Amino acid sequence: CPPLIEGKKASPAKPIEEWTTWSYAEYYQECRAVARAFIGMGLGAYDSVAIYGFNAPEWHMAEMAAILAGGIAAGIYPTDTPAQVEYKALHSGAVIACVESLAKAKSFDADALPKLRAIVVWDPDLKADDAASTISTADGRSIQVVHWRKLKHTSQAEAVSEADEAELDAR
């Protein structure tokens, strides 16, 4: 990590005893579960998932899930201003935004992003229910805000039909 980012210290690494490990099979299955959830949230083929935050496993899993679901991953620099975030999300046609924190989620003005349907927050220090909310837009849309853990567990807990798997495989 760079030593200084906008005058603040970079996030410290977690102590090794707090690390999470995945086998390649576990990583792949988590990416598929998130891809199914993205599809359930309305991500269509060639739609965009904006990913905004520092390097984290969820950043990479969101990218792979977008690709598995037939979408496009649109990375946003963690140092971008809210105006840059809005510009990139609008011009990439973001349907879903995956963000590091609730503070970063606030950079997405739902009224200015006509395709946005959901915001997924991966903050490991946030309780899953603390991220759950709905944003109402001026044009009557409801933008779902959900924590990564809840998203992936909901996708895994629901009965995954052969049709869901076939659709994901087709994409």
Salt bridges, closest charged atoms under 4 A:
GLU30 OE2 - LYS152 NZ 3.46
ASP47 OD1 - LYS115 NZ 3.50
ASP80 OD2 - LYS88 NZ 2.64
ASP129 OD1 - LYS150 NZ 2.97
ASP139 OD1 - ARG141 NE 3.07
GLU165 OE1 - ARG32 NH2 2.36
GLU165 OE2 - ARG36 NH1 2.79
GLU167 OE2 - ARG171 NH2 3.12
ASP169 OD1 - ARG32 NH2 2.95
